[in-house]
Amino acid sequence: MSNSRVIIPLDFADANQALNLAQQLDPDSCKLKVGKELFTHTGPNLVEKLVESGFDVFLDLKYHDIPNTVAKACQAAASLGVWMVNVHASGGRPMLEAAREAIEQSSNKPLLIAVTILTSLSEADLHDVGINDHVEEQVLRLASLTKDCGLDGVVCSAKEVEPINHKLGNEFCLVTPGIRPAQASQDDQKRVMTPAEAIKAGSHYLVIGRPITQAADPLQALENINAEINPYLS
Ligand code: C5P
């Protein structure tokens, strides 16, 4: 496993573009994320190719279903050799525990993390589905449930890192998108932190896409980010 804290999402619609970028990168300097779009286009073969090339792969399929189905899906993901998989915390305790037990029984044991509240949802959207608490309260509730069920961590926005760390401790793994180096375009991200700010706040892994994937020299862009965060890593 590489020590890198940077996860690069392969947000592409076809395998060639994803492999082309992966070939320009070094598995010791980053990890890769395969999400629903790429996985639905290309299937598990691409994931296995990336793993065979030496990359730690986060399979970001956000499982949310009945416990038995999610457990089987987690087992299937683990068998691909991935480094991290995720589920939705709102699937509830039985589903979270079934996912954790499935991973424990697998020979490859990826980190298992949960999505709390999608950052695309506003408080008004939560009210529509019957959740009347403030977003932060609900995020903390689901993060606590996730930890209580024995999972390894959560995906969260950079602004949630400090309250979750404070409540659940430094060992609980926090994976944070919405990261932008100081000079980079924010694209469509609304609330961003720089890589160094996010690491200092307590994030463990940074999901950084376009500042690397759209750069003229992706490897150099990645090296600049690693150089920015290295002084803050213990
Ligand atoms: O290009 P950019 O750095 O904005 O990419 C961020 C990645 O993290 C994308 O794959 C996006 O779907 C994902 N993501 C996010 N915000 C979340 C959850 C996931 O940007 N709350």
Boltz pocket constraint, residues with backbone or C-beta under 6 A from the ligand:
constraints:
  - pocket:
      binder: B
      contacts: [[A, 9], [A, 11], [A, 35], [A, 118], [A, 119], [A, 120], [A, 157], [A, 177], [A, 178], [A, 179], [A, 186], [A, 187], [A, 189], [A, 207], [A, 208], [A, 209], [A, 210], [A, 211]]
      max_distance: 6.0
